[in-house]
Amino acid sequence: MPNLDGIGFAQKMRPLAPFKFTPVLLLTTETRTDQKDKAKAAGATGWLTKPFHPSKLRAVVQRVLP
């Protein structure tokens, strides 16, 4: 995203009432644990590292959807 990264997006979206419980999955090349922790603190529900296999995406989506 040109003006906002995934963590910034989660930080801005999470406080908005309609999106309080909406799952937020971040797709990134980042693998550092501190970045994952920062994303979780910002409200991200899941984390997927690129490149990924479609089965991995399915597994993450199934995990966060009711």
C-alpha positions as CSV (number, residue, x, y, z in Angstrom):
1,M,0.0,0.0,0.0
2,P,1.5,3.3,-0.9
3,N,0.7,5.4,2.2
4,L,0.0,2.8,4.9
5,D,1.4,-0.6,5.8
6,G,-0.6,-3.5,7.2
7,I,0.2,-2.7,10.8
8,G,-0.9,0.9,10.3
9,F,-4.0,-0.3,8.6
10,A,-4.9,-2.6,11.5
11,Q,-4.2,0.3,14.0
12,K,-6.6,2.6,12.1
13,M,-9.3,0.0,11.4
14,R,-9.5,-1.8,14.8
15,P,-11.0,1.2,16.8
16,L,-13.8,1.6,14.3
17,A,-17.0,0.0,15.7
18,P,-18.0,-1.8,12.4
19,F,-14.6,-3.5,12.2
20,K,-14.0,-4.3,15.8
21,F,-14.4,-8.1,15.3
22,T,-13.5,-8.3,11.5
23,P,-10.5,-10.6,11.0
24,V,-7.4,-8.8,9.7
25,L,-4.8,-11.0,7.9
26,L,-1.5,-9.5,7.0
27,L,0.3,-10.8,3.9
28,T,4.0,-9.8,4.1
29,T,7.6,-10.8,3.4
30,E,8.4,-9.9,7.0
31,T,9.4,-12.9,9.2
32,R,10.7,-11.2,12.3
33,T,9.0,-12.1,15.5
34,D,9.0,-8.5,16.8
35,Q,7.1,-7.5,13.7
36,K,4.5,-10.2,14.2
37,D,4.2,-9.1,17.9
38,K,3.7,-5.5,16.7
39,A,1.0,-6.6,14.2
40,K,-0.8,-8.6,16.9
41,A,-0.7,-5.6,19.2
42,A,-2.2,-3.5,16.4
43,G,-5.1,-5.8,16.1
44,A,-4.1,-8.2,13.3
45,T,-5.8,-11.6,13.6
46,G,-3.3,-13.6,11.4
47,W,0.0,-13.4,9.6
48,L,0.9,-15.0,6.3
49,T,4.4,-14.8,4.8
50,K,5.0,-14.5,1.1
51,P,5.4,-16.6,-1.0
52,F,2.7,-18.9,0.3
53,H,0.9,-22.0,-0.9
54,P,-2.8,-21.7,-1.4
55,S,-3.4,-24.4,1.2
56,K,-1.6,-22.3,3.8
57,L,-4.0,-19.4,2.9
58,R,-7.0,-21.6,3.3
59,A,-5.8,-22.8,6.7
60,V,-5.3,-19.3,8.0
61,V,-8.7,-18.1,6.7
62,Q,-10.4,-21.2,8.2
63,R,-8.7,-20.5,11.5
64,V,-10.0,-16.9,11.8
65,L,-13.5,-17.3,10.4
66,P,-16.3,-18.5,12.8
